[in-house]
Amino acid sequence: MSGYEWHLRSEGFDEALHDLRALEASLQHGAVRAGLVRAIAPTKRLAKRLAPQDTGAMARAIGHRSLSKSAKSRLGIPAQNVALLVGPNRKVNGRWQGRKGMWQELGTEHMEANPFMTPALEQTQSGMAGRFYHGLRDYLDRKGLRT
């Protein structure tokens, strides 16, 4: 025999189990988000270089942010999944640049398209999976969860 004696009591077990599951979900969310952030980093850098440079506002507006539950619902993404919006989604000089980014990317009836996000994604997609797993691994290393 092992020489260990085990005694289990059910007092507080349900609460502890609930806390463990919440910790697992939190760690999973953080790890996946860290992987996604690492995977999209080269895309953001290249998009900033390809963005229109008139004032530099478009390049400064390029970033990433988490999607809200309602945005995920509109896009058909399950609420528990991690999703990031990448592109000109920041305010610069008090103005949100998202609509201007869409006009640049797709064009309008008065303006030809000048895409910068699509070429950036096309040129950086080849190593996306490797960068994702590298970010995931680094996150788990920081948390001390990888051996």
WOWO-V814910 format. One record per residue. N is the residue number from 0. RES is the residue in one small letter. BURIAL is I if it has 16 or more other ideal C-beta (glycine too) atoms within 10 Angstrom, else O. Layout:
n->N res->RES burial->BURIAL
n->N res->RES burial->BURIAL
This chain:
n->0 res->m burial->O
n->1 res->s burial->O
n->2 res->g burial->O
n->3 res->y burial->O
n->4 res->e burial->O
n->5 res->w burial->O
n->6 res->h burial->O
n->7 res->l burial->O
n->8 res->r burial->O
n->9 res->s burial->O
n->10 res->e burial->O
n->11 res->g burial->O
n->12 res->f burial->O
n->13 res->d burial->O
n->14 res->e burial->O
n->15 res->a burial->O
n->16 res->l burial->O
n->17 res->h burial->O
n->18 res->d burial->O
n->19 res->l burial->O
n->20 res->r burial->O
n->21 res->a burial->O
n->22 res->l burial->O
n->23 res->e burial->O
n->24 res->a burial->O
n->25 res->s burial->O
n->26 res->l burial->O
n->27 res->q burial->O
n->28 res->h burial->O
n->29 res->g burial->I
n->30 res->a burial->I
n->31 res->v burial->I
n->32 res->r burial->I
n->33 res->a burial->I
n->34 res->g burial->I
n->35 res->l burial->I
n->36 res->v burial->I
n->37 res->r burial->I
n->38 res->a burial->I
n->39 res->i burial->I
n->40 res->a burial->O
n->41 res->p burial->I
n->42 res->t burial->I
n->43 res->k burial->I
n->44 res->r burial->O
n->45 res->l burial->I
n->46 res->a burial->I
n->47 res->k burial->I
n->48 res->r burial->O
n->49 res->l burial->I
n->50 res->a burial->I
n->51 res->p burial->O
n->52 res->q burial->O
n->53 res->d burial->O
n->54 res->t burial->O
n->55 res->g burial->O
n->56 res->a burial->I
n->57 res->m burial->I
n->58 res->a burial->I
n->59 res->r burial->I
n->60 res->a burial->I
n->61 res->i burial->I
n->62 res->g burial->I
n->63 res->h burial->I
n->64 res->r burial->O
n->65 res->s burial->O
n->66 res->l burial->I
n->67 res->s burial->O
n->68 res->k burial->O
n->69 res->s burial->O
n->70 res->a burial->O
n->71 res->k burial->I
n->72 res->s burial->O
n->73 res->r burial->O
n->74 res->l burial->O
n->75 res->g burial->O
n->76 res->i burial->O
n->77 res->p burial->O
n->78 res->a burial->O
n->79 res->q burial->O
n->80 res->n burial->O
n->81 res->v burial->I
n->82 res->a burial->I
n->83 res->l burial->I
n->84 res->l burial->O
n->85 res->v burial->I
n->86 res->g burial->I
n->87 res->p burial->I
n->88 res->n burial->I
n->89 res->r burial->I
n->90 res->k burial->O
n->91 res->v burial->I
n->92 res->n burial->O
n->93 res->g burial->O
n->94 res->r burial->O
n->95 res->w burial->O
n->96 res->q burial->I
n->97 res->g burial->O
n->98 res->r burial->O
n->99 res->k burial->I
n->100 res->g burial->I
n->101 res->m burial->O
n->102 res->w burial->O
n->103 res->q burial->I
n->104 res->e burial->I
n->105 res->l burial->O
n->106 res->g burial->O
n->107 res->t burial->O
n->108 res->e burial->O
n->109 res->h burial->O
n->110 res->m burial->O
n->111 res->e burial->O
n->112 res->a burial->O
n->113 res->n burial->O
n->114 res->p burial->O
n->115 res->f burial->I
n->116 res->m burial->I
n->117 res->t burial->O
n->118 res->p burial->O
n->119 res->a burial->I
n->120 res->l burial->I
n->121 res->e burial->O
n->122 res->q burial->O
n->123 res->t burial->I
n->124 res->q burial->O
n->125 res->s burial->O
n->126 res->g burial->O
n->127 res->m burial->I
n->128 res->a burial->O
n->129 res->g burial->O
n->130 res->r burial->I
n->131 res->f burial->I
n->132 res->y burial->O
n->133 res->h burial->O
n->134 res->g burial->I
n->135 res->l burial->I
n->136 res->r burial->O
n->137 res->d burial->O
n->138 res->y burial->I
n->139 res->l burial->I
n->140 res->d burial->O
n->141 res->r burial->O
n->142 res->k burial->O
n->143 res->g burial->O
n->144 res->l burial->O
n->145 res->r burial->O
n->146 res->t burial->O
